[in-house]
Amino acid sequence: MILMKNTYFFIFILILISSCSTDESIDVTYSNDYGKGTYFVSENSISFISKGGDELKSNIFQYVNQINLSNNKSSLIYGQNIFIIGNELSVLDINTFELLGTVSGFSNAQKCAVVTKNRVFVTDKDESLVKEVNLNNFEIISEIETGANTSPSFIINKFDKSFILNSGSDINKDSTIVTIKYKDDLIPLAEFSGNLIIGDNPNSAITSGNVKILCKGVYDVNNSSLNTESSFYNIYPNDLLVNFSETLSGIYNAQNLVENTSGTNFYFTAEGGIYRINQLATNINPIISINTNLLKLNSEKYIVNDSTDAYSNMLYMNDLDNLGKVYKYNINLSIFVDTISLNSPVVDISFKN
């Protein structure tokens, strides 16, 4: 009888120890608290306003994942994911903001573009490379050269190719774009497929119709005698030929090209504020005097009166003279309609509509 009691006691102790094991996994449930709305990316945090709402939720990445991001530079929303470029590439679920995976191995990553077969191309400015990332295992699987000391930054897709803008650096200017073919029918590729010389320091582009590219020119705040005017290029995407180009007379340091939803006007930042140009880039108009280096456009509903709503393109911009401030400008009404105050300067804004 004593032996059996000791046996039962021993079994009880084993069960107790097993139930308290530190190796036991804990299931974490993530709530669908995010999704549609506006994401404000700062250097070390991300804030969010839901679509149609006005409450700003700060530092949502740290809140959900209990860790911090660092040195954020850009963001991209694609499907149900948001991609954050910082010291690493971080991939998040857009609805829960759960961190799905990270990719290291970059010296100075700038922008990314999602391509076929669950892959991402990431520009690495310091290494003058585009790095191909496999999202199945979050590893870099190939590197594509963009030219010696070309400093690739912006990347955008059109048809079966990614267009990479070699934007130069503070030391070296560049005037080239290169293309990487990423598919041939159903076969995934990552092959250099062409290059083209255009204006000095191309930095942003849009791909409705042809590929439209904005070139910054040379801009030195300490020596204006070195500065060159900005320019605009319209490129045929299939054969990489120039349809037309225009020097933007009197415009310096043009960046952040965006397009209204009807495709009739383009907007960009430059020395002196925000400008509007027509499709042929022959009519340039200053519309907002502000010291800014970030510009985004989104179509949103606004209240006309008690019984009427309407839609307008809204311009979002930061204010370098009031760090942490983001202003929203209604193009239809030609007025500012909101100010968003954040805890730190914003480096990018993305929309999920």
HELIX and SHEET records of a PDB file:
HELIX    1   1 ILE A    2  SER A   19  1                                  18    
HELIX    2   2 ILE A   60  ASN A   65  1                                   6    
HELIX    3   3 SER A  224  LEU A  226  5                                   3    
SHEET    1   A 3 ILE A  46  SER A  50  0                                        
SHEET    2   A 3 GLY A  37  SER A  42 -1                                        
SHEET    3   A 3 VAL A 346  LYS A 352 -1                                        
SHEET    1   B 4 SER A  74  TYR A  78  0                                        
SHEET    2   B 4 ASN A  81  ILE A  85 -1                                        
SHEET    3   B 4 LEU A  89  ASP A  93 -1                                        
SHEET    4   B 4 LEU A  99  VAL A 103 -1                                        
SHEET    1   C 4 ALA A 109  VAL A 115  0                                        
SHEET    2   C 4 ARG A 119  ASP A 124 -1                                        
SHEET    3   C 4 LEU A 129  ASN A 134 -1                                        
SHEET    4   C 4 GLU A 139  GLU A 145 -1                                        
SHEET    1   D 4 PRO A 152  LYS A 158  0                                        
SHEET    2   D 4 LYS A 161  ASN A 166 -1                                        
SHEET    3   D 4 THR A 176  ASP A 184 -1                                        
SHEET    4   D 4 ILE A 187  ILE A 197 -1                                        
SHEET    1   E 4 PRO A 202  ILE A 206  0                                        
SHEET    2   E 4 VAL A 211  CYS A 215 -1                                        
SHEET    3   E 4 SER A 231  TYR A 236 -1                                        
SHEET    4   E 4 LEU A 241  THR A 247 -1                                        
SHEET    1   F 4 GLN A 255  GLU A 259  0                                        
SHEET    2   F 4 ASN A 265  ALA A 270 -1                                        
SHEET    3   F 4 GLY A 273  ASN A 278 -1                                        
SHEET    4   F 4 ILE A 284  ILE A 288 -1                                        
SHEET    1   G 4 LEU A 295  ASN A 305  0                                        
SHEET    2   G 4 THR A 308  ASN A 318 -1                                        
SHEET    3   G 4 LYS A 325  ASN A 330 -1                                        
SHEET    4   G 4 ILE A 335  SER A 341 -1                                        
END                                                                             
